[in-house]
Amino acid sequence: QVQLVESGGGLVQPGGSLTLSCAAFGDVRSIEQMGWYHWIPGTQRESVAEITDGGSTWYRDSAKCRFTISGDVAKGAVYLRMNSLKPEDTGVYFCGARTYSGSYFWGGGTQVTVSS
């Protein structure tokens, strides 16, 4: 079992920046990949950025050149630096982890609101 706890959300003006943090607890050594996922009510949760235990990263198109995922999956610590935030980035950001066995675990989410 893996437990995930996010922090760092909040209210920011358009063009501003935020850094989200995710800490994993429990069977951290079972984690193969961690990532950040964006959810708006009425829509499906979508992947924003992911990082593997080998350090490979992936970003969705809207996050490229604005967001940076970093951290150490082996230690269960992942961050998302978000720059040049736009109102459409508003939503709940979840930290997710996938284990080597294919199981997924989710944190409780942190709210990000981009508004003037």
For each residue, the residues with C-beta under 8 A, 3 or more apart:
1: 26 27 105
2: 24 25 26 27 28 30 31 76 97 99 105
3: 24 25 26 105 107
4: 22 23 24 25 95 96 97 105 106 107
5: 22 23 25 95 107 108
6: 9 20 21 22 93 94 95 107 108 109 110
7: 20 21 22 23 110
8: 18 19 20 21 110
9: 6 18 20 93 110 111 112
10: 18 111 112 113
11: 113 115
12: 16 17 18 85 112 113 114
13: 16 114 115 116
14: 85 86 87 114 115 116
15: 84 85
16: 12 13 85 114
17: 12 81 82 83 84 85
18: 8 9 10 12 81 82 85 112
19: 8 79 80 81 82
20: 6 7 8 9 36 79 80 82 93 95 110 112
21: 6 7 8 77 78 79
22: 4 5 6 7 34 36 71 77 78 79 80 95 107
23: 4 5 7 76 77
24: 2 3 4 28 31 34 76 77 78 95 97
25: 2 3 4 5 28 76
26: 1 2 3
27: 1 2 30 31 99
28: 2 24 25 31 74 75 76
29: 74
30: 2 27 99 100 101
31: 2 24 27 28 34 53 73 74 76 97 98 99 100
32: 52 53 73 98 99 100
33: 50 51 52 53 73 97 98
34: 22 24 31 50 51 71 73 76 78 95 96 97 98
35: 47 48 49 50 51 58 69 78 95 96 97 98
36: 20 22 47 48 49 50 69 78 80 93 94 95 96
37: 45 46 47 48 93 94 95 96 106
38: 45 46 47 48 89 91 92 93 94
39: 43 44 45 46 91 92 93 94 109
40: 43 90 91 92
41:
42:
43: 39 40 46
44: 39
45: 37 38 39 94
46: 37 38 39 43 60
47: 35 36 37 38 50 58 60
48: 35 36 37 38 59 60 63 67 80 93
49: 35 36 57 58 59 60 63 67 68 69 80
50: 33 34 35 36 47 57 58 69
51: 33 34 35 55 56 57 58 69 70 71 73 78
52: 32 33 55 56 57 73
53: 31 32 33 73 74
54:
55: 51 52
56: 51 52
57: 49 50 51 52 69
58: 35 47 49 50 51
59: 48 49 63 64 67 69
60: 46 47 48 49 63 64
61: 64
62: 66 88
63: 48 49 59 60 66 67
64: 59 60 61 67
65:
66: 62 63 82 83 84 85
67: 48 49 59 63 64 80 81 82 83
68: 49 80 81 83
69: 35 36 49 50 51 57 59 78 79 80 81
70: 51 78 79 81
71: 22 34 51 75 77 78 79
72: 75 76 77 78
73: 31 32 33 34 51 52 53 76 78
74: 28 29 31 53
75: 28 71 72
76: 2 23 24 25 28 31 34 72 73 97
77: 21 22 23 24 71 72
78: 21 22 24 34 35 36 51 69 70 71 72 73 95
79: 19 20 21 22 69 70 71
80: 19 20 22 36 48 49 67 68 69 93
81: 17 18 19 67 68 69 70
82: 17 18 19 20 66 67 85 89 112
83: 17 66 67 68
84: 15 17 66
85: 12 14 15 16 17 18 66 82 89 112 114
86: 14 89 114
87: 14 90 114 115
88: 62 114
89: 38 82 85 86 112 114
90: 40 87 112 113 114 115
91: 38 39 40 111 112
92: 38 39 40 109 110 111 112
93: 6 9 20 36 37 38 39 48 80 109 110 111 112
94: 6 36 37 38 39 45 106 107 108 109
95: 4 5 6 20 22 24 34 35 36 37 78 106 107
96: 4 34 35 36 37 104 105 106 107
97: 2 4 24 31 33 34 35 76 104 105 106
98: 31 32 33 34 35 102 103 104
99: 2 27 30 31 32 102 103 104 105
100: 30 31 32
101: 30
102: 98 99
103: 98 99
104: 96 97 98 99
105: 1 2 3 4 96 97 99
106: 4 37 94 95 96 97 109
107: 3 4 5 6 22 94 95 96 110
108: 5 6 94
109: 6 39 92 93 94 106
110: 6 7 8 9 20 92 93 107
111: 9 10 91 92 93
112: 9 10 12 18 20 82 85 89 90 91 92 93
113: 10 11 12 90
114: 12 13 14 16 85 86 87 88 89 90
115: 11 13 14 87 90
116: 13 14
